[in-house]
Amino acid sequence: MWQKEMGSSGACNPCGTPSNIDPEDKKLWSCDENGDISLDLKGSQSALKCMSWSTEGSCEFRQIDLRALQVTLESEECDDLWVAPLWMCPSEWHEQQHQTGEVDFFERGCSTNDGYLLSFGESPPWIINDVWGEEGMNNKKHPSSFTALLTFDPKADKVSAYKCPKGSDPLKDGITVSGCEQTMNWPRYYSDTREQTKNGEEYMHLVSDIWNKCPSLNCGKAMKPLSDCSFHVSGLKLRFSDEATAHETKSPFKQPENPSCSNIWYRSSDPVSQAPGGTWPSSPPWYDDTKTLFGVTGVVIAIFFVVMLSLRKKTSTRP
């Protein structure tokens, strides 16, 4: 599904964006049909590169349909590089970033002593530095290794983030059982992006990149000529609303014929609001009072009162 090379590479324009990735540089990347993607600069002759792969044209989905994204990140030695192992954006991108619907799930910021951050926009407050607990932790001494869950709630107009143990499956098991920690509740995501995304109808795609070719891409600092940076994105799963599959193709993707899109689609009949929630897979056991203890209790009480009324009528009737 990672088919478009140099996709969404506008940030590299000041450095002279190449139209394609050099064949030798392609060997630094790997991906598979399950949505995994990796970059390893170890042994590369130069780190002065602009490179990206995206799912534009191969796996696209409407912003308003996305309900959850689960993914695992492993990364090390990526200090001093502008690298974003995973982010999403629309096909039509216009400034300002916080109005486009773009979400940078994992991105290195300007502070070389910080780990990966999450970003909804071009500057604070749309940049959340410590969402993954890596503020003040460089990537050499503190490699990244965790599973992330993000939930998208258009009705509440918010996006929430959870940091979970690597390899856990909160979409399936729930955040409590998986040992996840909620790290962010971001408001107004849909309000901020409504105009540019046409009320969420805009199609989004995923991107993985490294921008390290000229100082304008590195917060104005000198570029790092060599690097052992590596990252591995795996276990990618997207969950969608029921409405996303209510049309003719029965698929939330713009390209339903692509089997790789199907591989990253997490299907579940549980209510979206419950899936990543507590320890119950759907509604809590007391929710439906026609089938549970409260319902049984109600029936017993009703029978008790009927019996008591009947007895009272018998004892109060004159011969």
PyMOL commands that set and color helices and strands:
alter all, ss='L'
color gray80, all
select helices_A, chain A and resi 10-15+23-26+63-65+97-99+170-173+175-178+189-193+215-217+242-245+259-263+293-316
alter helices_A, ss='H'
color red, helices_A
select strands_A, chain A and resi 4-5+29-31+37-40+50-54+61-62+66-76+82-90+103-108+116-119+127-128+144-153+158-164+181-187+203-211+230-240
alter strands_A, ss='S'
color yellow, strands_A
deselect
rebuild
show_as cartoon
